[in-house]
Amino acid sequence: MSDQLIIFDTTLRDGEQSPGASMTRDEKVRIARALERMHVDVIEAGFPIASEGDFESVKAVADVIKDSTICGLARALDKDIDRAGEALKGANSARIHTFIATSPIHMKMKLRMAPDAVVEQAVAAVKRARRYTDNVEFSPEDAGRSELDFLCRVLEAVIDAGATTVNIPDTVGYNLPQQFGGLIGNLIERVPNSDKAVFSVHCHNDLGLAVANSLAAVQNGARQVECTINGLGERAGNASLEEVVMAVSTRQDVFDCSVDHLDRTQIVPCSRLVSSITGFNVQPNKAIVGANAFAHESGIHQDGVLKSRETYEIMRAEDVGWSANRMVLGKHSGRNAFRTRLQELGVSFASEEELNDAFVRFKELADKKHEIFDDDLQALVTEANLEAENERIKLVALRVCSETGEKPHAVVALNTDGEEQSGEADGGGPVDATFKAIESIVSSGTELQLYSVSNITSGTDSQGEVTVRLEQDGRIVNGQGADTDIVIASAKAYINALNRILAPVDRQHPQV
């Protein structure tokens, strides 16, 4: 049994299944580079069969990431596996992750297949995946509610067929830690060829137990954990990478494996990048990466920490990257310094034109705020990517009047498919008036589900980062915008969400 815990990050695949969290190809590459800097072992880059965009994203990640294994997800179907194999051709190290449901309710109600047929299809899928790579992972979907004897039978068969990793997912977040840990221990003991494969777990957080279940599994012999940055994912999310990693790292007295190969100082920068790109803000009291994770307000706590940090802190903030947000650039910084710092952050430019455009944005920002932090640069690049993506609607001008005793009024000019139009509206506040003025032009028929504002850095000149969530006929999208002017940032976010609503979508989302 290995003493190294394999960290399998599925932010780009399962994390993207959070409603509104879809990422562009370039955004996926940026996050993959951040994960590579952290030395994450396996990056599940997507579900190549889902759409042409997903295929291209997996291919792009596979082509540029050199130090981490790149994984593509595939149902136990020939077309899925072939598509994944094609997307992963350029990877230094490739893995195909195939799955089929094994719980009685899934086999009967969803697959409409007999157990024997499920085993046969699982074996065939693993054998087909082996045509493309020796690194094949198999998952029995809804394993947490599957019958133990049948689960043992399936796992033995797929390991014989060549699966090198077998992943036990708690697909619906149903299990409790003692129960799930016991399941992993039983499987390792009862499956005759269990020593021929790495046992993995993939836990969902429906009962708030994804991390606890994952850690219980590790204590019972699992040597790979599938997780996401910030716990992002379907429904209530997945096991949080930062919590799993720091639990194992901090409690070496109870874990007989380690995560010492990971650069944990990259955790906070990666968390902020994912939050910026997806628009899913991290709550202040979130473990490890929340703004209050290392804050002490109680006088007793403050006194203890000042006398000896270990009195109330079991980790050092610096060890997970809290010291990484340093000011590096200003209005007098040159193009080369700008390019170099972004490269250090994992951002590269496909052409000089892209670099020039980003540099112009940087100079405009530097005129508004004196100190430019790494988070400002990440937001700047994210905004550039958002505007380049399906930009049918563009903000041309915005004027808002808001004063005491008067109803706020907004006048907006938009360029829609090359045609400039103007609109105006009153509202309950300047942002409400702005959104109504935009709607007076586009008449999108969407419903606003979320409006959220957060500061990117500290100070009154900080950029505000706005997230807008819109729903149209059951489809949910997030839009993001950033500016030192909150109302302008709000307009950018609303327009970004509208552009995403207007973009064509043809995607399938798997459950594992």
N, C-alpha and C positions, 0 to 999 in steps of 0.2 A: 504494500500500500504506500503510495507516494506521500511524502511529507510536505509537498507543495499543493496548495489549493488552487485549482484552475479557475480563473475568473472569466466568465463568458458574459459579455455585455450585449444585451439585446435592445438597447435604446433606439437604434435605427430601425428595428423591426417591430417589436412588441410595444416599445415606447411610443412609436409613431401612431399606434392604434388608439391612443387617447383622442377623443373627439376634438378635432381642430388642430391636432399636433403634426399634421403632415409637413414633411421637410422636402426641400428641393434637392437636386443632386449635389449642388455645390455646398449646401448646408450639411448634407450627410458626410461629405468629404471632410469638411472642417471639423465636425465632431469626431469622425474616425481618426483624424490626425491627433486630436487631443487625447483620445483613448490610447493611441499608439505611444504618445509621450508618457502616459501613465504606465505603460508596459502591460496593458490588458492582454490576456492570453488569446482570447477569441472574440472577434467582433462579428455579430450577426448583422449583416448589412441590409437585409431585406428579404422580400418574398418575390423572386424574379418573375414568376408567372402572373403576378397580380396585375401588372400593366407594363406598358413599354417604359414608362418613367421609372418604375421600380427596377426593371431589368437594367436600365442605363445607370441607375444609382449604384446597384450592386457591382456592376462592371467597373464603374469609375473608382469605387473604393478599392476593389480588388487590384486595379491597375496601379494605384499610388501607394498603398500601405505595404510596407516591406517586412516589418518586424512582428506583426500580429497575424494570427490565422484569420482568414476571412471566410465567413460562413454564409450560405444561402439556404433559406427554408424551402421545403418542397413537400407537398402532400405525397402520399404513397401512390403516385400516378406517374406513368412514363413521361408524359408531356411536362409535368412539373420538374421532374428530376433532370430531364434533358435541358430544359431552360436554365435551371440552376447551374448545371455543368458548363453551359455555354457562357453564362455571365461570369463565372469564376476562372475562366481560362488564363487570365493575366495575373492571377494571384501567386505570390511566392509560396504561400502555404494555404491550401483551400480545404474547406470542409463542406459537405452536403448534409443537411439536417432534415431528415424525412420523418413523417409522423402519420399515424392513423389511430382512430379512437378505439378504446378497449373496454370502456365501462358498459354494463348491460344496457343502460338507458341510451347511450350514444349509438351502440351497435344496432339496437332495435329501432329507435326513433329517427336517427339522423342517417346512418349508413344503410340501414335495412339490409344488413349482411349477417350471415351466420358466423359464429366464432371461428370455425375452421377456415372460412373464406378470408377472415381478417388476418389470421396467422399467415396464410398463403400470400396475401397481398403485401404484408409487411416484409416477409422474406424476399419477395420479388423486388420490392422497392430498394432494399439494402443492396441486393446483388446488382441492380442496375446502377445505383449510385457509385458502386465500386468500379464501374467502368471509367469514371472521371477522376476519382481520388481514393486513396487508401484510408482517408480520414472521414469516416461516415458515422453520423450520430442518428440514433433512432429514439423517438418519443412515443410512448403509448398515451395518446391524448386522454385526459380525464382519468389518469392512473389513480388519483386519490379516491375515486369511487369505483375502481375496478375490483373484480374478485381476485384474491391473492393467487389462487391456483392457476387461473388463466393468465395472470400477469407473469408468473414464473414461466409458464409455457411459451408465451410470446417472446420474452427476453432471451430465453435459452436459444430459441430458433433464430432470432436476428443476430445474436452474437456468433452463432455457428455460421451464419450467412456472411459475416464480415463486419458487423457494426463494432466500432472501437470505443464508442461512448454510448451508454444507454441513459436517457434522461427521464426522470420520473416527475411529471408535472402535476401540481395540484391546480388544475385548470380553472376550477371555480372557487378556489380559496376556501375549501370546505374543511380541511383538516386542522387538527390541534397539534401542537409541537410533540408531545409524547407519542401520540398516535402516528404522526408522520415519521418521526425518527425511528419508531419501532418498525414501520413498514420498510424503510430502507435497510435496516439491520436484517430483517427477515428475508428480503430479496437477495441480499449479498450471501446470506447463509444457505438459502434454498436453491438458488439457480446454480446448477452444477458447474457451469463455465464462467461464473461471475468474475473470476480472476483474469479473464481475457479482455475485460472492458473496464473503462472508467465509469463509475456511477455518478450521475449528475442529478440536480434537482432544479425545478422551475416553479416557483411558488407565487400565487396571486394573493392580493392583500384584501380580499373582500371582508374578512373578519379582523383585519389589522394584524395578521400573524405571519405575513410572508417572510420577514426576516427571522422571526423566532422559529418557524418551521424549517427554514433553510439551515439555520445553525444547528438545530436538533438533528437534521439529516447528516451534517458534517460530523457531528459527534458519533454518529452511527455508521460512518464509513464512506459517505459521499465525498468525492474529491473534485467535483466541479459544481459551482453555483452559478445559475443563470440569473442575471439581475440587470437593473437599469440605473442610470444616473438620476438622482432625485426620486427614485421609486416610480418614475413615469411608466404609464402603461394602461392597458385595457381596464375599463371600469375603475376600481379603486387602486389600480396600479400593480407593480411587481415588487419583488424584494429590492430594497435600495442598495446599490453597489457600495456606497460610502459607509452604510451601517454594517453591512456584512464584513467588509474589509477591516474596518476599525474594531469591530467586536473580536474578530479572530486575532488581530494584531495586539490588542490591549489585553486580552484574556488568554495568553499563552499558557497559563496554568491549567486550563481546562480543554484546550484544543491541541491535538497531536499533529497539527499541520500548520503551515505558515503562509503568509502573503508577503514575505520579505522582498520578493522580486518586483513588487509594484512600487512605483514612485508616488507615494501618498501625498506629496506636496502638490500634485496636480489635481487633487480631488476638488478643491474649491474653485479653481479656474475652470475646470470642466463643468462643474455644476452651474456656474454662472453662464457659460457659453450655451449649454442646453436650455437654460431658462430663457435666455435672450432670444434664441432661435425659435423656440416653440411658443413663447408667450406664457408659459406656465410658471408663475412666480413661486419661489420657495417660501413657505410660511416661516415667520421669524423663529418659532420654537422648534423647527425641524432639527433633528439630531445631526451633528457634524457640520452641516453646511448652512443652517439657519443663522440669521443675523444675531440671534441671542444665544447661540450654542455655547459661546465662551464668555457671556456677559454675566456680571454679578451685581445685583442691586442691593441685596440684603446687607446691612452693615456687618453682621456677624460673618457672612461669607467673604465680604471684601477684606475684612481684617485678617481672616484666615489665609486668604490667597496672598495677601501682601507679606505675611510672615513666612508662608511656605506654600507654593502653588499646589502641591499634592494634597493639601487639606480638602480642597473642593474640586480639583480638576484631575481627571484620570488620563487626559491626553493633553498634549501641547497644541495650541492653535496653529503654531508654525508648521507642525508636522503634517497638517492636512492642507496647507497652502494659504492660510489666512493672511500671511505677510506678502502675498504675491501681487497685490494690487498697488503697485508703485507708480508714481508719476514719472514718465519717461520723455515726454515730448511737449513742446509749446509752439507758439506762433512763429518763432524764429527757427524751428527745426527744418532741415532740408529734406528733399525727396529720398535721398539714400538712407537717412536715419529712419524715416517713416517706413520705407520698404523693409529695412532690416528688422525693426521691431515687430512688424506684422509677420515676417517670416518666423521670428522667434515664437510668435503666438500660433504658428501653424497655418498662416494665411499666405497663399501665393497668388500671383496674378498670371492669367493666361496670355495677356498681351500688355504692351506699354499703354495702350488706350485705357485698359481697365485700371492700371496703376495711376494714370493721370487723373481719371475720374475720381478715384478714391482720394487722391492727394488734394484735389480741389475741395472735396467735402471736408477733409481734415482742416484745411486752411479756413474754411467758412466757420467750422466749429471752434477753431482756435481764436477767431475774432470775437466769439461770444463768451468763451470761458478761458481763463488764464491757464489752468492746469488740466492737462489731458492725461487721463489714466488708461490703463489697459482695458478696463471695462468700456470706456468711451470708444476705444478703437474697435473692440468687438461689436459694439452696437452700430458703429458707423458702417462696418462691412456687412452686417446683417441687413441694415436698411438698404444698402446698395443692391444686395441680392433680392430683397423683397420688391424693389422698384423694377428690377430687370425681369421679374417673373410675371408673365401674363398681364402686362401693364396696359390695359385698355382704357382705364380711367386715370388721369393725372391731375394733381392739384396745381392749378395755375396761380391763384391768388385767394387770400382770405382776409376779410376785415370783420372784426367783431366789436360791437359797442356794448359795454356793460358798466352801469353806474348805479349808485344807490337810488332807490325809488323808481327806477326805470326798468322796463322789460328788456332783457338782453336781446340783441338783434345781430344776425350774422348775414354777411353777403359773401358768396363763394363763387369762384370761376373755376370750371373744370374743363379739361380737354378729354372728350369721350370719343374714341375711335377716330381721332383726327379733327373732330369738330368742337370748337370752343363754345361753351354755354355758361350762363350765369343763373344763379338762384339766390333767394333770400328767405329768411324766416325768423320769427320770434321764438323764444324758448324759455324754459324755466331757469336756465343758466347759460353761460356762453358755449359750453360744450353741447348742450341739448339744442341750442339754436343752430350751431354748426352742423350737427347731424341732420337736423330737419331741412336745412338749406341744401345739403348734399342730396337728400332724398327728393327734394322738390325737382331736381334735375334727373336723377336716375330711376326713381320709382322702383326700387329693387324688390319690394314685397318681402323683405327679410324682417326677422324679429331680433331685436337686440337682447342677447342672453347674459352678457357680461361686459362690464366696463371696469377696467382696473388700471391704476396708476402707481408706479413705483419710481424711486430715484435710482439712477444708475450709479452715481457716486454721491459723496456728501457735499454740503455747501449749497448756498442759495443759487449759485450759478450752475448747479448740476443739471444734466439732461433728465427730463422726465421720460420714462418709458411707458407707453400706453398699450394695453391689450384690449382688443374688442372682439367679442365672440358673437357671430351672427348665425341664425338658423333659417333655412329656407327649405320647405317641403321635406323635413327630416334630415337634411344635410347640415352639418355644423362645421364652421370654419373659424379660425382665429386670425386676426390681423394685428400687426405690430407697427408702432411708429415711435420715433424718438426725436426730441427737440428740446432746446432750453425753454421754449414756450410750450406750456402744457396744452393749450388749445390747438396749436398747430400740430403737435404730436398726436392729439386725439383725431384730428382730421386725417392725418397720414394713416393712422391705424384703421380708421373706418374705411378709407378708400382701399387700403391693402386687403381688408376682408372682402370688400365688394369685388375686387379683381379676382380673388380666389373663388368666390361664388360663381363668377362668370366663366372660370376655367373649366374645360371639359374634364370629367372624371370617369375612369373605368377601372375600378380596383376591387380586388377581393381581399378580405381580411381573414386569415386563419386564426384558429384558437389552439394554443398549446399550453 
